[in-house]
């Protein structure tokens, strides 16, 4: 009994350890399917562990960030990006008195719904699914953790807490309608999300808790910096090309002046390190100012605000915009990247066509979920199946089912 008492104490995070507006695991709204509490882990720690042990998380190792997986061992993948986001999210959460475990869980889950071949794969699936309810990677992440993971005898999905699910869906802001494209319902909400909240209300009209907002900003910080790092490493642009880019140009100049003759690899690493520090510091300063002004007394007060409280300053927003503009022109539209993404789209489109026209090409457990050839039901199953593929598996399946090798490099 003494050991059990110790474990119960160990697993509890005191309210005094958290800011009043943080998500307290002791006050969680719980899980859709009730489960006994863990004696050694809070509910958010348990969510984090379920995400890490999921098949979708493991597959992130072989999914593209920008460069197709086989392009080189040193470029980011979805997995390495996700781990970088989690590290930054935990740091921000710790400094602001938020729940680090929830922020980490959300960071680890945020890309689970991404298909193979990065944004090229998502764009292709969105186009193919336009007449069948659309495709959205955030909505797909919700589908992964609520229905596609098959691990437990009593329910589909991972049965995550309400707070984690709302963060998966709303980490980029509230979903309050307002039109939409082929990937959305008439009220602007992705179809998979709209279907799910009919039975489990995630309060789409509000913002998510502060931990989800921290994870979203950590994603922005990691994304920009590792794309600059990878772009330099791949030779898509040079240190000199970055001279006029906000913040990073100044940082590179300062590093060069401080360390004359330093090898370019070390210059790159030092500049990226400083850049991440600058962006995190700005986030913390701006967020503290917003929190002081709003004076939220609970996590629900955060949700009720009409704007995010974890945010960049106006100046850093302009820096972020400048970096994204540079990367768009010099990396995402680079001839080498365009060639990869163009061929990747062909792989996705060919696979979808083969699977929707003949569901018998699906594995048996997937074929059992499909409907008639060409139906919306079969399209949804085909999209779910393709979205779960790694780059390598998608290419192999294309070779097997289509019979023509489509180069992705």
Buried (B, 14 or more C-beta within 10 A) or exposed (E): EEEEEEBEEEBEBEEEEBBEBBBBBEEBBEBBEEEEBBEEBBBBBBBBBBBBEBEBBEBBEBBBBBBBBEBEEEBBBBBBBBBBBBBBBBBBBEBBBBBBBBBBBBBBBBBBBBBBBBBBBBBBBBBBBEEBBBBBBBBBBBBBBBBBBEEEEEBBBBBBBBBBBBBBBBBBBBBEBEEBEBBBBEEBBBBBBBBBBEEEEBBBEBBBBBBBBBBBBBBBBBBBBBBBBBBBBBEBBEBEBBEEBBBBBBBBBEBBEEEEEEEEEEBBEBBBEBBBEBBBEBBBEBBEEBBEEBEBEBBBBBBEBEEBBBBBBEEBEEBBEBBBEBBEEBBBEBEBBEEBBEBBBBBBBBBBBBBBEBBEBBEEEBBEBBEEEEBBBBBBBBBBBBBBBBBBBBBEBBEEBBEEEBEBE
